[in-house]
Amino acid sequence: MRMPRSGKNYNIKDKQNARDIALFVLIEICENSRKSNTILKECFDDIKRGGIMLSSTDRAFIEHIVMGTLDRLITLDVCLSRFLTKPMKSQKPLIRAVLRMSLYQIMFMDRVPNSAACNEAVKLVKLHGMDGMSGFVNGVLRAAVRDFEADGAKTDIEGKDTVKYSLPAWICSLLEKDYGRETAVRIFEAYLCGRKESVRFNLRRAALGGKTGENKQELEKYIVEMLKEDGFETARIDMETMLEGAKLSGAHNPALPVMYEISGGDIATAKAFNKGYITVQDPASALVASFAEAASGDNIIDVCAAPGGKSLAIAELCGDSCRIEARDVSSQKTALIEENVKRCGYKNISVRVQDALKEDEESLYRADILIADLPCSGLGVIGKKPDIKLNLEEYSVAELQELQRDILRNVSRFVKPKGKLVYSTCTLSRAENEMNSEFAENELGFKKIAECKLLPGEHNDGFYIAVLQKKY
């Protein structure tokens, strides 16, 4: 799926035109390998600095077009190929992006009239000085509309899994091999079901505000009301029910985080966010803190911590009674941790630049609990980050497993005798999950005492957690 880079920089011509902004973001992602969440944030921030205030409706529309087009990229390219004499990879990058995002609106956005999608595509091409291509774009999209309205496109969509679910064939094969056909299809379908943003409530931080006392129900209600005042809609996530649908083994009775889905605006503008009362985090990721089950006085090292969500979640559950050292490989990454720690006000989290692959003698046998949420293929978060499908290659899984084991060999030595290693990833491959926890058992001197595997669902990413205790 990776397309050749164009060697050209494309700029937004009209920063008040939502489709032109979406076009720029798509080109950056598809042609220049930018990450969707990063480039969207940078783009919105740049427009705001320029004095233009996009409405929440425009932001939502831009995100819908961008993420939806990425979600359905393979499907769109197959459908478009019926009306092209040259393959998509031979088209000019801007034309390629215009055709994809416009066909996405035609096929999957019911509120956008087909005529509007075609007309706006022509306007975009002309806006970027490519008047000579406007007739070509119009002709391709009008032909696609006629085909789609006659149900012709459905023949393509209902074919192979790779087209129906817009996934590289190797991902389909890997997941079917690891999970079986029925479960693999459930995963494919979950990738295409959009989810709202989720946040974890920091009730301890809210209590420090001194307005509502120590009652957890009152604190939770206080945060919900604060979000509603800022125009956000909220819905509590039933963590108990979510865990019932997980594959669990071993001893587990963890304290669960308070999680909500929220929508209706930019979370960074919410008072509750800026006061540190909420942290953006997936429910599955937040469970790492629950399964760690930190006790008073524990010394905890989080080796790949950025942006700090798991360290913050542990501090929320155990308060100031434990010491947490959050580390990552660069000052850019640790700056993200420091920003979140400062915002949330936890005093027991220290932050340090430290490469998890490097020798660190002063850390040997220091950790009661070591959190190792390691770099992975991200197959569990494709629903939120569909650009993973563009850049991930089949060989990457084996390479990442080797990297994960190299890190585990090093950092496992930081764990005290009888201490715990909490290994986690946001991927689904057995090679990066179960096979690595078996590696820790067979070669690193650990015994697995608990395991949790969540498939992508209505409220959560796909995620794997293994709690391993050091034998000696």
Solvent accessible surface area in square Angstrom, and as a share of the most:
residue,aa,sasa,rsa
1,M,82,0.37
2,R,127,0.46
3,M,25,0.11
4,P,82,0.51
5,R,162,0.59
6,S,35,0.22
7,G,80,0.77
8,K,131,0.56
9,N,134,0.69
10,Y,36,0.14
11,N,101,0.52
12,I,26,0.13
13,K,118,0.50
14,D,55,0.28
15,K,74,0.31
16,Q,135,0.60
17,N,41,0.21
18,A,14,0.11
19,R,38,0.14
20,D,1,0.00
21,I,0,0.00
22,A,0,0.00
23,L,1,0.00
24,F,38,0.16
25,V,0,0.00
26,L,2,0.01
27,I,3,0.01
28,E,21,0.09
29,I,1,0.01
30,C,14,0.08
31,E,3,0.01
32,N,34,0.17
33,S,47,0.30
34,R,73,0.26
35,K,138,0.58
36,S,1,0.01
37,N,82,0.42
38,T,55,0.32
39,I,6,0.03
40,L,15,0.08
41,K,132,0.56
42,E,81,0.37
43,C,7,0.04
44,F,9,0.04
45,D,48,0.25
46,D,64,0.33
47,I,2,0.01
48,K,114,0.48
49,R,180,0.66
50,G,59,0.57
51,G,63,0.61
52,I,42,0.21
53,M,142,0.64
54,L,28,0.14
55,S,58,0.38
56,S,68,0.44
57,T,100,0.58
58,D,48,0.25
59,R,58,0.21
60,A,58,0.45
61,F,47,0.20
62,I,0,0.00
63,E,66,0.30
64,H,87,0.39
65,I,0,0.00
66,V,0,0.00
67,M,45,0.20
68,G,6,0.06
69,T,0,0.00
70,L,0,0.00
71,D,24,0.13
72,R,50,0.18
73,L,4,0.02
74,I,20,0.10
75,T,0,0.00
76,L,0,0.00
77,D,18,0.09
78,V,49,0.28
79,C,4,0.02
80,L,0,0.00
81,S,59,0.38
82,R,110,0.40
83,F,53,0.22
84,L,22,0.11
85,T,144,0.84
86,K,130,0.55
87,P,75,0.47
88,M,12,0.05
89,K,134,0.57
90,S,65,0.42
91,Q,21,0.09
92,K,107,0.45
93,P,19,0.12
94,L,0,0.00
95,I,0,0.00
96,R,4,0.01
97,A,7,0.05
98,V,0,0.00
99,L,0,0.00
100,R,4,0.02
101,M,0,0.00
102,S,2,0.01
103,L,3,0.01
104,Y,16,0.06
105,Q,1,0.00
106,I,8,0.04
107,M,15,0.07
108,F,56,0.23
109,M,16,0.07
110,D,144,0.75
111,R,235,0.86
112,V,16,0.09
113,P,83,0.52
114,N,37,0.19
115,S,58,0.38
116,A,31,0.24
117,A,1,0.00
118,C,0,0.00
119,N,66,0.34
120,E,41,0.18
121,A,1,0.01
122,V,26,0.15
123,K,119,0.51
124,L,4,0.02
125,V,0,0.00
126,K,103,0.44
127,L,72,0.36
128,H,29,0.13
129,G,62,0.60
130,M,39,0.17
131,D,87,0.45
132,G,79,0.76
133,M,51,0.23
134,S,15,0.10
135,G,54,0.52
136,F,71,0.29
137,V,0,0.00
138,N,50,0.26
139,G,38,0.37
140,V,8,0.05
141,L,0,0.00
142,R,78,0.29
143,A,22,0.17
144,A,3,0.02
145,V,16,0.09
146,R,156,0.57
147,D,26,0.13
148,F,49,0.20
149,E,112,0.50
150,A,78,0.61
151,D,76,0.40
152,G,18,0.18
153,A,4,0.03
154,K,96,0.41
155,T,106,0.62
156,D,33,0.17
157,I,29,0.15
158,E,120,0.54
159,G,43,0.41
160,K,154,0.65
161,D,27,0.14
162,T,30,0.17
163,V,19,0.11
164,K,81,0.34
165,Y,15,0.06
166,S,1,0.00
167,L,1,0.00
168,P,18,0.11
169,A,65,0.50
170,W,40,0.14
171,I,1,0.00
172,C,11,0.06
173,S,72,0.46
174,L,35,0.17
175,L,0,0.00
176,E,64,0.29
177,K,176,0.74
178,D,37,0.19
179,Y,46,0.18
180,G,33,0.32
181,R,119,0.43
182,E,133,0.60
183,T,27,0.16
184,A,0,0.00
185,V,29,0.16
186,R,128,0.47
187,I,1,0.01
188,F,0,0.00
189,E,82,0.37
190,A,17,0.13
191,Y,5,0.02
192,L,37,0.18
193,C,80,0.48
194,G,79,0.76
195,R,54,0.20
196,K,105,0.44
197,E,77,0.35
198,S,3,0.02
199,V,0,0.00
200,R,2,0.01
201,F,2,0.01
202,N,0,0.00
203,L,12,0.06
204,R,110,0.40
205,R,63,0.23
206,A,1,0.01
207,A,18,0.14
208,L,128,0.64
209,G,38,0.37
210,G,63,0.61
211,K,140,0.59
212,T,32,0.19
213,G,41,0.39
214,E,140,0.63
215,N,72,0.37
216,K,136,0.57
217,Q,134,0.59
218,E,92,0.41
219,L,4,0.02
220,E,24,0.11
221,K,137,0.58
222,Y,42,0.16
223,I,0,0.00
224,V,18,0.10
225,E,75,0.34
226,M,14,0.06
227,L,0,0.00
228,K,106,0.45
229,E,132,0.59
230,D,51,0.27
231,G,49,0.48
232,F,9,0.04
233,E,118,0.53
234,T,32,0.18
235,A,51,0.40
236,R,129,0.47
237,I,2,0.01
238,D,76,0.40
239,M,4,0.02
240,E,100,0.45
241,T,76,0.44
242,M,21,0.09
243,L,17,0.09
244,E,142,0.64
245,G,70,0.67
246,A,16,0.13
247,K,124,0.53
248,L,55,0.27
249,S,50,0.33
250,G,52,0.50
251,A,84,0.65
252,H,70,0.31
253,N,139,0.71
254,P,17,0.11
255,A,68,0.53
256,L,46,0.23
257,P,13,0.08
258,V,25,0.14
259,M,0,0.00
260,Y,17,0.07
261,E,19,0.09
262,I,2,0.01
263,S,33,0.21
264,G,52,0.50
265,G,41,0.39
266,D,50,0.26
267,I,19,0.10
268,A,53,0.41
269,T,83,0.48
270,A,0,0.00
271,K,88,0.37
272,A,0,0.00
273,F,38,0.16
274,N,88,0.45
275,K,81,0.34
276,G,0,0.00
277,Y,12,0.05
278,I,0,0.00
279,T,6,0.04
280,V,67,0.39
281,Q,14,0.06
282,D,12,0.06
283,P,0,0.00
284,A,0,0.00
285,S,14,0.09
286,A,1,0.01
287,L,0,0.00
288,V,0,0.00
289,A,3,0.02
290,S,2,0.01
291,F,7,0.03
292,A,0,0.00
293,E,91,0.41
294,A,26,0.20
295,A,57,0.44
296,S,94,0.61
297,G,39,0.38
298,D,22,0.12
299,N,17,0.08
300,I,0,0.00
301,I,0,0.00
302,D,1,0.00
303,V,3,0.02
304,C,25,0.15
305,A,7,0.06
306,A,27,0.21
307,P,78,0.49
308,G,0,0.00
309,G,12,0.12
310,K,29,0.12
311,S,0,0.00
312,L,1,0.00
313,A,2,0.01
314,I,2,0.01
315,A,0,0.00
316,E,19,0.08
317,L,60,0.30
318,C,20,0.12
319,G,6,0.06
320,D,106,0.55
321,S,49,0.31
322,C,0,0.00
323,R,139,0.51
324,I,4,0.02
325,E,25,0.11
326,A,0,0.00
327,R,2,0.01
328,D,12,0.06
329,V,76,0.44
330,S,32,0.21
331,S,71,0.46
332,Q,136,0.60
333,K,86,0.36
334,T,6,0.03
335,A,50,0.39
336,L,88,0.44
337,I,0,0.00
338,E,90,0.40
339,E,113,0.51
340,N,27,0.14
341,V,17,0.10
342,K,174,0.74
343,R,34,0.12
344,C,1,0.00
345,G,13,0.12
346,Y,21,0.08
347,K,177,0.75
348,N,23,0.12
349,I,15,0.07
350,S,62,0.40
351,V,37,0.21
352,R,61,0.22
353,V,79,0.45
354,Q,29,0.13
355,D,39,0.20
356,A,10,0.08
357,L,81,0.40
358,K,119,0.50
359,E,127,0.57
360,D,10,0.05
361,E,138,0.62
362,E,116,0.52
363,S,0,0.00
364,L,55,0.27
365,Y,123,0.47
366,R,76,0.28
367,A,0,0.00
368,D,35,0.18
369,I,2,0.01
370,L,0,0.00
371,I,0,0.00
372,A,0,0.00
373,D,31,0.16
374,L,6,0.03
375,P,59,0.37
376,C,28,0.16
377,S,6,0.04
378,G,5,0.05
379,L,0,0.00
380,G,2,0.02
381,V,14,0.08
382,I,0,0.00
383,G,23,0.22
384,K,63,0.27
385,K,80,0.34
386,P,1,0.01
387,D,8,0.04
388,I,31,0.16
389,K,10,0.04
390,L,12,0.06
391,N,49,0.25
392,L,25,0.12
393,E,55,0.25
394,E,110,0.49
395,Y,136,0.52
396,S,18,0.12
397,V,11,0.06
398,A,68,0.52
399,E,101,0.45
400,L,32,0.16
401,Q,29,0.13
402,E,113,0.50
403,L,57,0.28
404,Q,0,0.00
405,R,52,0.19
406,D,58,0.30
407,I,7,0.04
408,L,1,0.00
409,R,112,0.41
410,N,15,0.08
411,V,0,0.00
412,S,5,0.03
413,R,80,0.29
414,F,3,0.01
415,V,0,0.00
416,K,69,0.29
417,P,80,0.50
418,K,129,0.55
419,G,7,0.07
420,K,38,0.16
421,L,0,0.00
422,V,0,0.00
423,Y,1,0.00
424,S,0,0.00
425,T,0,0.00
426,C,36,0.22
427,T,0,0.00
428,L,0,0.00
429,S,1,0.01
430,R,89,0.32
431,A,25,0.19
432,E,0,0.00
433,N,0,0.00
434,E,13,0.06
435,M,77,0.34
436,N,0,0.00
437,S,0,0.00
438,E,70,0.31
439,F,9,0.04
440,A,1,0.01
441,E,49,0.22
442,N,122,0.63
443,E,118,0.53
444,L,31,0.16
445,G,10,0.09
446,F,0,0.00
447,K,122,0.52
448,K,54,0.23
449,I,57,0.29
450,A,5,0.04
451,E,16,0.07
452,C,1,0.01
453,K,11,0.05
454,L,6,0.03
455,L,46,0.23
456,P,15,0.09
457,G,27,0.26
458,E,134,0.60
459,H,59,0.27
460,N,8,0.04
461,D,9,0.05
462,G,0,0.00
463,F,9,0.04
464,Y,0,0.00
465,I,1,0.01
466,A,0,0.00
467,V,3,0.02
468,L,0,0.00
469,Q,65,0.29
470,K,15,0.06
471,K,97,0.41
472,Y,157,0.60
